[in-house]
Amino acid sequence: MDDELEGFVLKEGRAVYRPAGLVTFGGAVALVRAAIARALMNRASELLVDTTALDGFPSPNTFERFLAA
């Protein structure tokens, strides 16, 4: 995992990740997975992921959302 996860903040045991930029859907999934791993590594009790600043792919359909989860 990359040491720097831009947009990731850990404060008082809570993690927030707000990635931004142009990515593919697969890239967005990879970013979220990296944030989950970082939160677990830091023993965060909660993680909020806000992907509204990501662009470059259409809204995923139900099946794509299922596969991402």
Phi and psi in degrees as GROMACS dihedral restraints (atoms count N, CA, C in turn):
[ dihedral_restraints ]
;  ai    aj    ak    al  type     phi  dphi    fc
    3     4     5     6     1   -65.0    20    10
    4     5     6     7     1   136.5    20    10
    6     7     8     9     1   -65.1    20    10
    7     8     9    10     1   -32.1    20    10
    9    10    11    12     1  -106.3    20    10
   10    11    12    13     1   121.3    20    10
   12    13    14    15     1  -119.3    20    10
   13    14    15    16     1    89.7    20    10
   15    16    17    18     1   -57.8    20    10
   16    17    18    19     1   128.9    20    10
   18    19    20    21     1    97.3    20    10
   19    20    21    22     1    -1.2    20    10
   21    22    23    24     1   -94.9    20    10
   22    23    24    25     1   126.7    20    10
   24    25    26    27     1  -130.1    20    10
   25    26    27    28     1   134.2    20    10
   27    28    29    30     1  -119.3    20    10
   28    29    30    31     1   122.9    20    10
   30    31    32    33     1  -144.6    20    10
   31    32    33    34     1   124.4    20    10
   33    34    35    36     1    53.2    20    10
   34    35    36    37     1    41.9    20    10
   36    37    38    39     1    78.7    20    10
   37    38    39    40     1     2.9    20    10
   39    40    41    42     1  -114.1    20    10
   40    41    42    43     1   138.2    20    10
   42    43    44    45     1  -111.0    20    10
   43    44    45    46     1   141.9    20    10
   45    46    47    48     1  -131.2    20    10
   46    47    48    49     1   133.5    20    10
   48    49    50    51     1  -129.0    20    10
   49    50    51    52     1   120.7    20    10
   51    52    53    54     1  -127.0    20    10
   52    53    54    55     1    80.2    20    10
   54    55    56    57     1   -71.7    20    10
   55    56    57    58     1   154.1    20    10
   57    58    59    60     1  -141.4    20    10
   58    59    60    61     1   147.6    20    10
   60    61    62    63     1   136.1    20    10
   61    62    63    64     1  -175.0    20    10
   63    64    65    66     1   -99.7    20    10
   64    65    66    67     1   115.4    20    10
   66    67    68    69     1  -142.4    20    10
   67    68    69    70     1   166.5    20    10
   69    70    71    72     1   -83.0    20    10
   70    71    72    73     1   169.4    20    10
   72    73    74    75     1   -61.3    20    10
   73    74    75    76     1   -43.3    20    10
   75    76    77    78     1   -61.0    20    10
   76    77    78    79     1   -36.5    20    10
   78    79    80    81     1   -66.1    20    10
   79    80    81    82     1   -38.1    20    10
   81    82    83    84     1   -65.1    20    10
   82    83    84    85     1   -41.9    20    10
   84    85    86    87     1   -62.1    20    10
   85    86    87    88     1   -42.1    20    10
   87    88    89    90     1   -63.4    20    10
   88    89    90    91     1   -39.0    20    10
   90    91    92    93     1   -63.6    20    10
   91    92    93    94     1   -43.4    20    10
   93    94    95    96     1   -66.4    20    10
   94    95    96    97     1   -41.0    20    10
   96    97    98    99     1   -60.6    20    10
   97    98    99   100     1   -41.0    20    10
   99   100   101   102     1   -63.9    20    10
  100   101   102   103     1   -38.2    20    10
  102   103   104   105     1   -66.9    20    10
  103   104   105   106     1   -39.9    20    10
  105   106   107   108     1   -62.1    20    10
  106   107   108   109     1   -45.0    20    10
  108   109   110   111     1   -61.7    20    10
  109   110   111   112     1   -42.8    20    10
  111   112   113   114     1   -63.8    20    10
  112   113   114   115     1   -42.1    20    10
  114   115   116   117     1   -63.7    20    10
  115   116   117   118     1   -43.2    20    10
  117   118   119   120     1   -63.5    20    10
  118   119   120   121     1   -43.0    20    10
  120   121   122   123     1   -60.9    20    10
  121   122   123   124     1   -35.5    20    10
  123   124   125   126     1   -93.4    20    10
  124   125   126   127     1     8.0    20    10
  126   127   128   129     1    55.2    20    10
  127   128   129   130     1    40.1    20    10
  129   130   131   132     1   -68.8    20    10
  130   131   132   133     1   138.7    20    10
  132   133   134   135     1   -80.9    20    10
  133   134   135   136     1   -21.8    20    10
  135   136   137   138     1  -144.6    20    10
  136   137   138   139     1   153.4    20    10
  138   139   140   141     1  -139.6    20    10
  139   140   141   142     1   125.1    20    10
  141   142   143   144     1  -111.2    20    10
  142   143   144   145     1   126.0    20    10
  144   145   146   147     1  -116.1    20    10
  145   146   147   148     1   121.4    20    10
  147   148   149   150     1  -113.5    20    10
  148   149   150   151     1   104.7    20    10
  150   151   152   153     1   -99.4    20    10
  151   152   153   154     1    14.1    20    10
  153   154   155   156     1   -67.2    20    10
  154   155   156   157     1   -16.2    20    10
  156   157   158   159     1   -94.4    20    10
  157   158   159   160     1     6.1    20    10
  159   160   161   162     1   -90.2    20    10
  160   161   162   163     1   144.0    20    10
  162   163   164   165     1  -144.6    20    10
  163   164   165   166     1   164.2    20    10
  165   166   167   168     1   119.9    20    10
  166   167   168   169     1    -1.2    20    10
  168   169   170   171     1  -147.3    20    10
  169   170   171   172     1   151.5    20    10
  171   172   173   174     1   -72.6    20    10
  172   173   174   175     1   163.1    20    10
  174   175   176   177     1   -56.7    20    10
  175   176   177   178     1   129.0    20    10
  177   178   179   180     1   -68.7    20    10
  178   179   180   181     1   147.2    20    10
  180   181   182   183     1   -81.1    20    10
  181   182   183   184     1   178.5    20    10
  183   184   185   186     1   -59.0    20    10
  184   185   186   187     1   -43.4    20    10
  186   187   188   189     1   -66.4    20    10
  187   188   189   190     1   -42.0    20    10
  189   190   191   192     1   -62.9    20    10
  190   191   192   193     1   -39.5    20    10
  192   193   194   195     1   -63.7    20    10
  193   194   195   196     1   -40.7    20    10
  195   196   197   198     1   -61.2    20    10
  196   197   198   199     1   -47.8    20    10
  198   199   200   201     1   -63.8    20    10
  199   200   201   202     1   -36.5    20    10
  201   202   203   204     1   -66.5    20    10
  202   203   204   205     1   -35.7    20    10
